[in-house]
Amino acid sequence: MRIFVTHISPKDKIIEYGISLSASNFNYNLIESNCFDKVYSIYPGFVKGKLDKVDDDSFEAIYSSWRWKGKIKQRLARFIEQYRLFRKIPKNAKVWYYNLNTLNILLILLLKLFKPSVQQNIIILDFTPDLPFNKRVLPLINKMHGRISLSMYQKFNQHNLVCMPGVVPIQNNTYPTIAEIKREFLLSGALKENITMLSMVLDAFAEMPELTLHVSGVLIDHKEKMMEYANKYPNIHFHGKMPFDDFKALLSSVPFSLNTRKPSAPENLCNFPSKVIEAILYNRIIISTIHYPQLDGINYFEVASDKETFKQDILHIAAMDDAQLLHYANQGNKAIERFNASRWDEVMTQIENAK
C-alpha cells in the first residue's frame, strides 16, 4: 500500500485558506495520476479554526478540534494530528512525504520506532540548507529509504536518490502554443528577493519602456516599490495573487517567463522552481538567471543577475527576430515526456524496490 502524506486543501479552498498555489498544483498533479492508494493531508500551522470543508474524494484531512481551542492547543494540534495519522498507517505500507517539517516529523519518528516495517520515502522541495531546522533534520532525510529531489544537492544521500525537477499532469491536456511573439515578460510566484530579485527586475524594466513586464503573486518584499512602479511606469503591471484560472490565462498570453532567482542564495542550490516547469508546459520562452542541468535538452535563455548586464541581455533577446525566438518556444511536449506523473510513478516504484 502506497500512502502520500502532504499538506493540501480542496481545490476550491486553496486561496481562501492561504495554501500555496504552486505546492497545490504539484500535489494535485501527482494525486490525480492515481499513483497512491491513499492520500492524507495535515494542514499548515497557520490554518486555524472551524473550516466548512477540509477534504474531498481525493484525500483525507487529519484536522484536530485543537485548532480552534486557544493558542497553546493550536500550536500542538499538528502533533495530535500526526499521532492520529500514525494509528491509521498499516504495517508494511510504503509512505511518501511532501518535505520534512513540523507537520510530519513526529509521524516519521513514531513510525520508525513503533512500525519499523513501514518504508518511509521523501520528496524534497523548498529545502533551504542554512536554516537551523533543516540542518537538524538533514540526517533524518538521509536515513529515509529513498528520496526524490528537485536537484542533485550534494549533501543529500545520493544512494537511492532520483532527481525529478517537477511533475506535470498525466492527462492529455492541450496548451497554447506561441506563433507571434509580443515583447511581454511575466514574473510570478512568491515575490521574495532571493526568489525573484524583484527590486532589480523593476529597476531594469523601468529603464526599458518599450518592453512590458507583468508581475503576479504574493508580495513578500518591496511591497511599496512594487505599487509605486506599477503606478508610475505604464509598461509595468501588477496583478497580485490570482485565481488559478486567471493566472493560466495570463501565463498563456505572455510569451516570456522570467526565472530571476538570486544565484548566490543558499535555497537556490537545492531546489528547482515549479514555475519553470509550468511555463515550459505552457510553451513559454524561459529566461533564467541560473543554469539548470535538469533542463539539458530544453532550449532556454541564461541571463545575468546584475541590473545593467540583465538589461543588456533582455534587450538582446527582445531584438531577436521571431524565427530565432521560436526555437526557445513550444517545448511543452518535452516537459510532458520527461516529467509526467506516470514517469513519477515509475521512479517511485524503482525507489521502493531498491535495497
Beta strands, then each sheet from edge to edge (+ up, - down):
strand 1: 2-6
strand 2: 38-41
strand 3: 60-61
strand 4: 94-98
strand 5: 119-124
strand 6: 146-149
strand 7: 161-163
strand 8: 184-191
strand 9: 212-219
strand 10: 236-240
strand 11: 256-259
strand 12: 285-288
strand 13: 301-302
sheet 1: 3+ 2+ 1+ 4+ 5+ 6+ 7+
sheet 2: 10+ 9+ 8+ 11+ 12+ 13+
end
